Amino acid sequence: MSGGFGAGFLKGVLVSAFAGVALSLALPLEPLDPKRKTQLDLNTPEGSGFNSERADTNPVLPDTDQAVAEELKEAAPRPEPAAREPQAPVADTASASQPDPGTVENLRPVDPGGEALALMLPDAAPDGAPPAAASPPAPALGLPMPEIDDPVTEVPINRLPIINAPETEVAEPPAPAEEAAPALAGAEATAEAAPAIRADMADSALIRNRVPHVNPAGKPLMAVILIDAGSEGLDFGVLSDFEFPISFALDPTREDAADRARSLREAGFEILALAPADLADAGAGEAPADRLPALLSRLPEAVALIDRPEAALQRNAALSEAVIDTLAQSGHGLLTYDLGLNATDRKALRDGLFAGTVFRVLDGARESGTVIKRYLDRAVLEAGKTGRVIVLGRSYPETVTALFSWALGPKSAAVSLAPVSAVLLAR
């Protein structure tokens, strides 16, 4: 039922809409303004006079004003302007009046103050006669005139000035102290360059075999040690070309160790004994350290014993203690590595040895030259903090080339390259 009601309602709405549309179309709409009251009629009404034509005449004033204008014109006629011709400017040729100079009698007297006064008076001349010959110029009237004995004749002409030598003598600066070159140390040079050394160590191997080093600028010390790599390293002729102190570590078990140590020492370089790889091996009834005096005797030029880069010596407490006792008797120094606590270095210092630690191994993994130079730069920073540093490398071509290149660079100027003995004595 609801559906029928909705359909019927919708149908009714549609029919109503169609009926409204049809009715609007059939009946026309009325105009909005049937009487045209809102429209403006701009047409001029006839007979108003506004559309009539007028003659084109000049405007005239009203009667009253026009009569007044005529009277004024007759009473005062306006004159015609006369023609004017341009005139050229005329120069004023009249002489200017001169001020009256007055006479001498009218001048105010001037106090000469003890000096002679020169008065310049005009020369009297007859009318029409030329003036007298010119006289030397005189100063202004009333000014003091000092006496000058013809100074112009005393001025030299066409002569160069003469510069006399200074009266004070300038002392020449003293010659700078020259740093000692690496050379074979004599007894006298060793005594002069040696720092304060204990009396019981004056005849030690380190003092006896060391190369003197002078550090006048007081720079941090840096020691470079090269292990002789044998056939893998450079030839002795190349190694001896170093122009800065280098310390060489040689294995005393090699057959040519003594000859190479002697040649390098004569060239001015310090020698160290490299701990053999089998130092801990001992024969029947022999202690491990019993072999050490015989090994050191093969390198009489050695200043110290250095552990191998593997740090086998300092990792063996019993072996390191026996080695320290032996070195204390011979006077050699001891070098270990900055690894862990390093009890070996502390014990050596307590027993009075000249001991030190290697800060870094430069070519433990056959690093390139760029990396090696970076390691050397870090060593310079360490030397600046502690005052001394020791680095270790091998005589590989890459290592030696990097050392030469780095030594010529600016970073090496911050330290004093020194033999290893100088660093051990400074500690």
CORPEMO-V933843 format. One record per residue. N is the residue number from 0. RES is the residue in one letter. NEAR is the number of other ideal C-beta (glycine too) atoms within 10 Angstrom. D_CENTER is the distance of its C-alpha to the mean C-alpha in whole Angstrom. Layout:
<<N:RES:NEAR:D_CENTER> <N:RES:NEAR:D_CENTER>>
//
This chain:
<<0:M:5:103> <1:S:6:100> <2:G:7:99> <3:G:8:102> <4:F:9:101> <5:G:10:97> <6:A:10:99> <7:G:10:101> <8:F:10:99> <9:L:10:96> <10:K:10:99> <11:G:10:100> <12:V:10:96> <13:L:10:96> <14:V:10:100> <15:S:10:99> <16:A:10:96> <17:F:10:97> <18:A:10:100> <19:G:10:98> <20:V:10:96> <21:A:10:99> <22:L:9:101> <23:S:10:97> <24:L:8:98> <25:A:7:102> <26:L:8:101> <27:P:7:99> <28:L:6:97> <29:E:6:98> <30:P:8:96> <31:L:6:93> <32:D:8:95> <33:P:7:98> <34:K:7:99> <35:R:9:96> <36:K:6:95> <37:T:7:91> <38:Q:8:91> <39:L:5:91> <40:D:7:94> <41:L:5:92> <42:N:5:95> <43:T:10:97> <44:P:8:100> <45:E:8:103> <46:G:8:105> <47:S:8:102> <48:G:7:101> <49:F:8:98> <50:N:9:98> <51:S:7:100> <52:E:5:99> <53:R:5:98> <54:A:4:98> <55:D:5:95> <56:T:6:95> <57:N:4:93> <58:P:4:93> <59:V:8:95> <60:L:11:94> <61:P:7:97> <62:D:8:100> <63:T:8:99> <64:D:10:96> <65:Q:11:97> <66:A:11:100> <67:V:11:98> <68:A:11:95> <69:E:11:98> <70:E:10:99> <71:L:10:96> <72:K:10:96> <73:E:8:99> <74:A:7:98> <75:A:8:95> <76:P:8:95> <77:R:6:91> <78:P:6:91> <79:E:6:89> <80:P:6:86> <81:A:5:87> <82:A:5:85> <83:R:6:82> <84:E:4:81> <85:P:4:77> <86:Q:6:77> <87:A:5:75> <88:P:5:73> <89:V:6:75> <90:A:6:73> <91:D:7:73> <92:T:5:75> <93:A:6:76> <94:S:6:74> <95:A:6:73> <96:S:6:74> <97:Q:6:73> <98:P:6:72> <99:D:7:75> <100:P:9:74> <101:G:8:76> <102:T:7:78> <103:V:10:77> <104:E:5:79> <105:N:8:78> <106:L:12:74> <107:R:5:73> <108:P:6:73> <109:V:12:70> <110:D:7:69> <111:P:12:68> <112:G:7:67> <113:G:6:68> <114:E:11:67> <115:A:9:69> <116:L:14:69> <117:A:13:69> <118:L:14:71> <119:M:12:71> <120:L:8:74> <121:P:8:75> <122:D:9:78> <123:A:8:81> <124:A:10:82> <125:P:6:86> <126:D:4:86> <127:G:5:85> <128:A:8:84> <129:P:7:80> <130:P:9:78> <131:A:9:78> <132:A:6:75> <133:A:6:72> <134:S:8:71> <135:P:4:68> <136:P:6:65> <137:A:12:66> <138:P:13:64> <139:A:9:64> <140:L:13:67> <141:G:15:67> <142:L:13:64> <143:P:13:64> <144:M:14:64> <145:P:7:62> <146:E:6:64> <147:I:7:62> <148:D:6:63> <149:D:6:62> <150:P:7:58> <151:V:6:58> <152:T:6:60> <153:E:7:57> <154:V:7:54> <155:P:8:53> <156:I:4:53> <157:N:4:51> <158:R:7:50> <159:L:6:46> <160:P:5:45> <161:I:6:45> <162:I:6:42> <163:N:5:44> <164:A:6:42> <165:P:7:40> <166:E:5:43> <167:T:6:40> <168:E:7:39> <169:V:6:36> <170:A:6:35> <171:E:6:34> <172:P:6:31> <173:P:6:32> <174:A:6:31> <175:P:7:29> <176:A:9:31> <177:E:8:31> <178:E:13:30> <179:A:17:34> <180:A:11:34> <181:P:18:36> <182:A:12:40> <183:L:11:43> <184:A:24:43> <185:G:10:46> <186:A:8:48> <187:E:8:46> <188:A:14:43> <189:T:16:43> <190:A:13:44> <191:E:11:42> <192:A:15:39> <193:A:15:40> <194:P:7:39> <195:A:5:42> <196:I:15:44> <197:R:9:48> <198:A:6:51> <199:D:9:52> <200:M:16:49> <201:A:13:49> <202:D:10:51> <203:S:22:49> <204:A:23:48> <205:L:24:45> <206:I:20:45> <207:R:15:47> <208:N:22:45> <209:R:25:42> <210:V:26:39> <211:P:18:38> <212:H:23:34> <213:V:15:32> <214:N:16:29> <215:P:10:28> <216:A:9:24> <217:G:8:26> <218:K:16:23> <219:P:22:25> <220:L:25:27> <221:M:26:28> <222:A:31:31> <223:V:25:32> <224:I:24:35> <225:L:27:37> <226:I:23:40> <227:D:23:42> <228:A:15:43> <229:G:13:46> <230:S:5:47> <231:E:10:44> <232:G:18:41> <233:L:18:40> <234:D:9:43> <235:F:16:43> <236:G:7:42> <237:V:13:38> <238:L:20:38> <239:S:15:38> <240:D:10:36> <241:F:20:33> <242:E:11:31> <243:F:15:30> <244:P:24:32> <245:I:26:34> <246:S:27:37> <247:F:25:40> <248:A:25:42> <249:L:23:45> <250:D:18:48> <251:P:21:51> <252:T:14:54> <253:R:16:53> <254:E:7:55> <255:D:12:53> <256:A:19:50> <257:A:16:52> <258:D:11:51> <259:R:18:48> <260:A:24:47> <261:R:14:48> <262:S:14:46> <263:L:22:43> <264:R:21:44> <265:E:12:45> <266:A:17:41> <267:G:18:40> <268:F:21:39> <269:E:29:40> <270:I:25:43> <271:L:27:43> <272:A:24:46> <273:L:25:46> <274:A:27:48> <275:P:17:51> <276:A:12:51> <277:D:11:55> <278:L:22:54> <279:A:16:56> <280:D:10:59> <281:A:14:62> <282:G:8:65> <283:A:4:69> <284:G:6:69> <285:E:10:65> <286:A:13:62> <287:P:17:59> <288:A:20:57> <289:D:13:60> <290:R:20:59> <291:L:24:55> <292:P:12:56> <293:A:9:58> <294:L:19:55> <295:L:18:53> <296:S:12:55> <297:R:17:54> <298:L:26:51> <299:P:14:51> <300:E:21:48> <301:A:27:46> <302:V:28:44> <303:A:28:44> <304:L:29:46> <305:I:25:43> <306:D:22:44> <307:R:17:44> <308:P:16:41> <309:E:12:44> <310:A:18:44> <311:A:17:48> <312:L:23:49> <313:Q:27:47> <314:R:15:49> <315:N:16:52> <316:A:11:53> <317:A:11:56> <318:L:21:54> <319:S:23:51> <320:E:15:53> <321:A:18:55> <322:V:25:53> <323:I:23:51> <324:D:13:54> <325:T:17:55> <326:L:26:51> <327:A:16:52> <328:Q:9:55> <329:S:15:53> <330:G:20:50> <331:H:24:47> <332:G:26:44> <333:L:29:44> <334:L:30:41> <335:T:23:41> <336:Y:24:39> <337:D:15:37> <338:L:11:39> <339:G:9:41> <340:L:8:42> <341:N:17:43> <342:A:13:46> <343:T:25:46> <344:D:21:43> <345:R:11:44> <346:K:17:48> <347:A:25:47> <348:L:15:45> <349:R:10:48> <350:D:14:50> <351:G:12:48> <352:L:25:46> <353:F:28:43> <354:A:23:41> <355:G:27:38> <356:T:18:37> <357:V:22:35> <358:F:20:32> <359:R:18:32> <360:V:17:34> <361:L:25:32> <362:D:23:34> <363:G:12:37> <364:A:6:37> <365:R:11:37> <366:E:19:33> <367:S:11:31> <368:G:18:28> <369:T:10:26> <370:V:15:27> <371:I:25:28> <372:K:18:24> <373:R:15:23> <374:Y:18:26> <375:L:25:24> <376:D:14:21> <377:R:13:23> <378:A:23:25> <379:V:18:22> <380:L:14:21> <381:E:19:25> <382:A:23:25> <383:G:14:22> <384:K:8:24> <385:T:12:28> <386:G:14:27> <387:R:21:29> <388:V:27:29> <389:I:27:32> <390:V:23:31> <391:L:23:34> <392:G:26:35> <393:R:23:38> <394:S:22:38> <395:Y:20:38> <396:P:13:36> <397:E:18:33> <398:T:23:32> <399:V:22:32> <400:T:14:30> <401:A:24:28> <402:L:24:28> <403:F:15:27> <404:S:14:24> <405:W:20:23> <406:A:17:23> <407:L:9:22> <408:G:11:18> <409:P:6:15> <410:K:14:17> <411:S:17:20> <412:A:11:18> <413:A:14:18> <414:V:22:22> <415:S:23:25> <416:L:21:27> <417:A:26:31> <418:P:27:34> <419:V:32:36> <420:S:27:38> <421:A:26:35> <422:V:24:34> <423:L:23:37> <424:L:23:38> <425:A:17:35> <426:R:16:36>>
//
